């Protein structure tokens, strides 16, 4: 029996789509790698594991990508309706995920759920 399809959603607020905008700032090779990684996550969804993804905290997970000497992360969560919602993207420069990046993702998760009439 085939697994149900999952869809990818990028958080938007007004005219802004922060994760899409972040991805556009990356070099083409890294963009291509993220397209591949996002598709792998879409296919594996809740069964995705390291090194592709890692749990951050609460409902927030990170999609992991490296390019030459840079490390990048896209923070996301799994929403109802088999949706993977990307909340925030950043270049990782420290061992631990910076608190401010987690807070940005949590705020966007809360806004996304409020827009849908749910609590996080």
Order of alpha helices (4+ residues) and beta strands (2+ residues): beta-alpha-alpha-beta-beta-beta-beta-alpha
